[in-house]
Amino acid sequence: MYLSDLQSKDIISVKDGRRIGRIIDAEINNQGRIINLIIEEKKTFKKFIVSTEDTKVSFDDITKIGEDVILVNL
């Protein structure tokens, strides 16, 4: 699976079912393994006015990668 395949999927929290956002980048270690996924948070009107930082999700927090979504345990 390629990173571009993951970028088309929504990131969903297992705990409360909310949509977190979409993957925009990844942090990779020296061995070529993904450490963190960088998530662009879901945009709302309020967030257009106030700038927010991107969220990092550890690759270990992913519980399931499905056809349309990635479930994470945050």
BAFI-3210 file (N, C-alpha, C; in Angstrom, 3 decimals, decimal comma, padded with zeros to 6 digits):
// residues 74
n [1|2|3|4|5|6|7|8|9|10|11|12|13|14|15|16|17|18|19|20|21|22|23|24|25|26|27|28|29|30|31|32|33|34|35|36|37|38|39|40|41|42|43|44|45|46|47|48|49|50|51|52|53|54|55|56|57|58|59|60|61|62|63|64|65|66|67|68|69|70|71|72|73|74]
n.u [000,848|000,512|001,486|-000,059|-002,415|-003,373|-003,851|-006,265|-008,206|-010,502|-009,746|-010,816|-011,867|-011,825|-012,821|-014,840|-016,036|-015,730|-014,795|-011,509|-009,758|-007,734|-004,887|-001,921|000,790|003,749|005,895|009,021|011,297|014,898|015,104|013,154|010,539|007,179|006,605|004,912|001,761|000,793|-001,913|-004,360|-006,613|-010,220|-011,962|-013,710|-015,945|-015,133|-012,467|-011,311|-010,894|-009,268|-005,985|-004,853|-002,803|-001,415|-002,298|-000,580|-000,480|000,392|001,752|001,365|-001,051|-003,041|-005,830|-007,304|-007,278|-009,415|-011,466|-012,473|-011,941|-009,684|-009,262|-008,479|-007,025|-007,280]
n.v [-001,178|002,222|005,529|007,479|006,075|005,886|008,566|009,234|008,387|008,865|009,765|008,266|008,415|005,779|005,834|007,895|008,130|010,332|012,304|012,865|013,909|014,161|012,449|014,227|014,077|012,181|010,974|009,487|006,989|006,254|003,671|003,455|003,115|004,065|006,463|008,494|009,784|012,691|014,680|016,595|018,632|018,424|020,879|023,701|026,510|028,201|027,449|028,405|031,024|031,084|029,970|026,608|023,964|021,081|017,662|014,973|011,515|008,537|005,731|003,350|003,706|003,132|001,166|-000,196|-000,442|000,370|000,119|002,691|004,254|005,010|003,666|004,937|004,769|007,070]
n.w [000,000|-000,770|000,359|-000,838|-001,265|001,336|001,888|000,747|002,430|005,170|008,542|011,427|014,800|017,109|019,678|019,977|017,501|015,886|013,021|012,288|010,364|007,377|006,002|005,425|005,344|006,292|008,909|008,756|009,855|010,069|009,117|007,272|008,098|008,899|011,340|012,432|011,367|009,719|010,239|008,663|010,123|010,255|008,514|009,655|009,709|011,778|012,128|009,833|010,341|012,636|012,938|013,001|014,321|012,698|013,367|014,930|014,497|015,908|014,232|015,496|016,781|014,991|014,425|012,495|008,970|006,553|003,527|003,006|005,262|008,010|011,111|014,258|017,510|019,704]
ca.u [000,000|001,257|001,008|-001,131|-003,640|-003,838|-004,264|-007,644|-009,106|-010,778|-009,263|-011,936|-011,531|-012,583|-013,445|-016,081|-016,576|-015,621|-013,843|-010,368|-009,257|-007,080|-003,426|-001,254|002,216|004,163|007,260|009,633|012,581|016,042|014,904|012,092|009,226|006,365|006,499|003,709|001,024|000,417|-003,325|-004,958|-007,891|-011,439|-012,156|-015,013|-015,880|-014,370|-011,055|-010,792|-010,509|-008,185|-005,100|-004,621|-001,690|-001,773|-002,259|000,257|-001,025|001,397|001,356|000,938|-002,423|-003,991|-006,411|-007,792|-007,298|-010,490|-011,523|-012,777|-011,526|-008,655|-009,696|-007,368|-007,346|-006,681]
ca.v [000,000|003,468|006,647|008,145|005,310|006,253|009,962|009,381|007,847|009,680|009,240|008,241|008,001|004,621|006,139|008,666|008,080|011,610|012,384|013,681|014,618|013,348|012,423|015,114|013,777|011,118|011,012|008,184|006,864|005,919|002,338|003,550|002,808|005,224|006,691|009,292|010,348|014,084|014,782|017,918|018,545|018,762|022,329|024,298|027,948|028,802|027,160|029,218|032,309|030,821|028,939|025,488|023,118|019,739|016,642|013,801|010,251|007,482|004,600|002,296|003,978|002,679|-000,133|-000,879|000,321|-000,158|000,602|004,120|004,962|004,459|003,798|005,154|004,768|008,273]
ca.w [000,000|-000,882|001,178|-001,587|-001,006|002,673|001,912|000,276|003,457|006,354|009,817|012,374|016,158|017,580|020,968|019,900|016,153|015,165|011,917|012,690|009,192|006,345|006,043|004,479|005,312|007,211|009,432|008,517|010,547|009,219|008,554|006,274|008,680|009,270|012,780|012,664|010,244|009,954|009,878|008,523|010,826|009,542|008,469|009,930|009,483|012,865|011,933|008,745|010,937|013,576|012,409|013,905|013,946|012,261|014,401|014,665|014,972|015,858|013,394|016,419|017,209|013,975|014,771|011,292|007,724|005,724|002,157|002,962|006,464|008,888|012,489|015,169|018,933|020,307]
c.u [000,891|000,664|-000,136|-002,467|-004,235|-004,390|-005,706|-008,666|-009,302|-010,227|-010,393|-011,446|-012,431|-013,373|-014,781|-016,678|-016,445|-014,562|-012,731|-009,843|-008,690|-005,577|-002,867|000,235|002,514|005,591|007,822|010,985|013,680|015,919|013,781|010,711|008,499|006,268|005,177|003,065|000,629|-000,984|-003,726|-006,357|-009,046|-011,672|-013,594|-014,861|-015,011|-012,861|-010,460|-010,273|-009,290|-007,293|-004,883|-003,439|-002,211|-001,588|-001,339|-000,404|000,064|000,875|000,880|-000,499|-003,469|-004,500|-006,859|-007,728|-008,327|-010,436|-011,682|-012,221|-010,363|-009,136|-008,470|-007,862|-006,601|-007,290]
c.v [001,237|004,541|007,364|007,400|005,678|007,673|010,168|008,913|008,838|008,980|009,391|007,741|006,846|004,974|006,860|008,739|009,360|011,527|013,339|014,500|013,655|013,466|013,385|014,800|012,649|011,374|009,601|008,139|006,451|004,547|002,317|003,199|004,089|005,298|007,379|009,659|011,762|014,263|016,245|017,824|018,962|020,267|022,697|025,795|028,635|028,603|027,913|030,553|032,123|029,717|027,851|024,678|021,765|018,766|015,508|012,582|009,206|006,318|003,438|002,481|003,541|001,297|-000,910|000,075|-000,343|000,405|002,112|004,912|004,250|004,714|003,919|005,200|005,933|008,546]
c.w [000,000|000,031|000,471|-001,437|000,349|002,709|001,464|001,314|004,602|007,581|010,824|013,726|016,586|018,839|020,836|018,494|015,355|014,070|012,324|011,522|008,175|006,455|004,992|004,365|006,299|007,666|009,329|009,213|009,564|008,556|007,515|006,785|009,060|010,782|013,099|011,341|010,621|009,376|009,776|009,113|009,934|009,629|008,828|009,728|010,531|012,657|010,749|009,289|011,836|012,998|013,458|013,408|013,503|013,414|013,974|015,285|014,818|015,017|014,259|016,895|016,189|014,358|013,539|010,112|006,824|004,317|002,082|004,135|007,142|010,307|013,393|016,601|019,581|021,664]
res [m|y|l|s|d|l|q|s|k|d|i|i|s|v|k|d|g|r|r|i|g|r|i|i|d|a|e|i|n|n|q|g|r|i|i|n|l|i|i|e|e|k|k|t|f|k|k|f|i|v|s|t|e|d|t|k|v|s|f|d|d|i|t|k|i|g|e|d|v|i|l|v|n|l]
***
